[in-house]
Amino acid sequence: MAVSYFRCSDFVWSDSEVSFAVDCTAPRVTVLSPQERPYSSEVVFDFEVDEPFSQAAYSLDGQANVTVAGNTTLTGVSGGEHTLKAYAWDEWGNVGASESVTFTVTAFPKALVVVVLVSAVAVGAGLLLYFKKRKH
């Protein structure tokens, strides 16, 4: 490993002040939505961070993080109970995480839709036959 040595004459000395900041504090991330209540298949993901952030992401049910630019809508979420956690990175690289939020997606029962459609077709066909026979 090469070691470099510098002489004091290699630097330009000045009476100027140099100030800098070091941030070792992770941002605080709060999930505003979803809340612990039932949702349809579209779930609004709304969060806030207590300082400017360079990147944000969420994890649904412990899976890999999904990067987001800001608040968004989660679509195609399957029925059942889910857990969501939000993350934000500040400009110094500190990462903050929200508390986990549990919410439920109530899937509309497709069987009910099929039963209603079949019933409507059957009633419509029955009425059509009734009125057709009545004319004759």
Order of alpha helices (4+ residues) and beta strands (2+ residues): beta-beta-beta-beta-beta-beta-beta-beta-beta-alpha
